[in-house]
Amino acid sequence: MGLRCSRLPRTAVVRRCPLPTPPRSPGRPVPRPQRARRAPRPPVRRKRPGWAMRAVTTLSVAVLAAAGIGHMVVTGLDADIARVDPFQNMKNRPRAGHGMNVLLVGTDGRDKIGEAERHRYRLGGAPCRCTDTIMIVHISEDRERASVVSLPRDSYAELPPHTDRTTGERHHSHPIKLNAAYAEGGPQLTVRTVEHMTRVKIDHYLEVDFASFMKTVDVLGGVRICTARPLKDRYSGLDLQPGTHTLRGGEALQYVRSRHVDGASDLGRMQRQQRFLAALIDHATSSGVLLNPMKFRDVTRAVLGSVRADKGFGTGELLDLGRAMRNFSPSSSEFTTVPIGRMGYAVKGIGSTLKWDPVKADRVFQALRDDRPLAAARPRTVPARAVDVPPQQIRVQVANGTRTPGLGRRADAALAATGFRTTRQPVNASGPPAPRTVVSYDPRWDRSAKSLATALPGSELRAVKGQGATLKVIVGADYKGVTKVRAEIPRPPGAPAVTRGDEVNCS
């Protein structure tokens, strides 16, 4: 009996109603049922996505991949951090402000540095187990500004009551140099002392030793530093000629450790540390490190292998910090040293210390508490170029070497406004018109001549023996104005010297 099928579309009949199987005869194969032929379908034209849709899709995938890879490569790295609890049992702490405050402490630890490198970079001798660098790094709440305040290691400080971490002896409050707080009570006493002196609540603690510093600089491929004068220190081994240098790990360590380059000692060293940190931030934000998850991982791994941090500083904070720094620019980072009110403040049993100016220092720390820029808003100007000799120490006679009336007076006024000691009585040069501006000088005052030539871009230096201390400028037809210059020396003690990152980087 045959099968009955309802009248369905032809394709359905073929699929659901097989034909009846004919009776099988011996020796004859069973014939295979014939499939019904489908009507040919017209070709379907698929619309190709436009370039805009393809771009959006590619961008979305890239963003998602980068975010996923970023979390993937960083997650787990914080397990390598040596942990410390600097906030244990701390009471009566300052009230929390806005933004994030990180106490960055550099110690003189050198256990992980080989003997050859110790000898090469003058790291011999037993470390004092104290802090070599102390900085408060403030990241604004909108994550678009970084403010760095250096605290001199020789600052006069009064330690709060504490228990000596080595002997277990109970100590009452007593005066000491700030860097010795670490030797007596480690990270916890250091944080307590800094909070007591500044009334700024520290949110995170990060401790870096010599080894981790060198590794970080090497992973970044070095950091570019420029100097207008020779920097030589026989104690650290630093030896840099004027110009631009890319410092690798060991050389960078010599640069930030040197204390005998000039008479400014520790204050000059802190200025170089700020210059280096500004250059490092500029390099990290402009070289693609923060936008490349693998590079970010390598830098992070190099740092985390040797640092110590509080328990709350982990993967999340690293990623937040990395994202925040993507918005940074050299001009959005600012650096200062706590204002000093009294140099060489002698304390019995301690020696010479630096005593902070209580009024000016409080203004700096109040700005951190209020999440405000350290410097008041000011019009943006072209950064002054660094020179070796302060313009105030250079005497200049200006002569107009062109046929343009009044050009000598304008050049004289511009140089005076920059700080040079001009005669204020420009003269007309003899001879044919000068096509190029010339700075003539006695060879004994060659450093002053280079500083003056820096203020006159494109000028020619011409040595004239016996000319004397007064430098002469013959203004030529190529004169286009005066560039502002500043001496690369520390500011006077107590001055609220706030410097933007774009003012300390190489031009």
Protein Blocks (a to p, Z undefined) as FASTA:
>chain_A
ZZddddddfklmmmmmccddddddehiacddddddddddddddddddddfklmmmmmmmm
mmmmmmmmmmmmmgojlmmpccddfkgoiahiacddehjdddddddfbfklpcfklmmmn
opgcjdehiafbdcdddddfklpaccdddddfklccdddddddfklopacddddddfklm
mmmnommlmmmmmmmmnopacfbdcdddfklmmmmmmmnopaadddfbdcddfknopacd
eddddddfklmmmmmmpcklbmnlmmmmmmmmmmmmmmmmmmmmmnommmmmklmmmmmm
mmmmmpccdfklcfklmmmmmmmmmmpcfklpccdddddfbghiacehkbpcddddfklm
mmmmmmmmnopafbdcddddddddddfbdfklpccddddfbfbehklmmmmmmmmmnopa
cehiacddedjddfbdcddddfklmmmmmmmmmmmghiacdddehkbjbdcddddfklgb
jcdddddddddehiacdddfklmccZZ
